[in-house]
Amino acid sequence: MTQQSKDEQQPIEEQPQDQKKPNTVDLLKSTLSAAIGVQSNANREKDFTHGNIKTFVVAGIIFTVLFIGTVITVVNLVLS
């Protein structure tokens, strides 16, 4: 008799919408919300429970570079 793992014994169920990994839109919303400081505690917990920290770090770095580039461009346009 072979012993099955717990994953094989239980039927595969769909995860509820709030339990799924964050998609691209969720990642963008979380990054922008965190950048301006208005993200709710529930969303932050959901991000770090179901999301991958690497994707949020990369998104934060990309946002920061784009933000600094935008500020530099606007200042150069105003001063010229």
Secondary structure as UniProt FT lines:
FT   HELIX           6..9
FT   HELIX           17..19
FT   HELIX           24..36
FT   HELIX           41..50
FT   HELIX           53..79
//
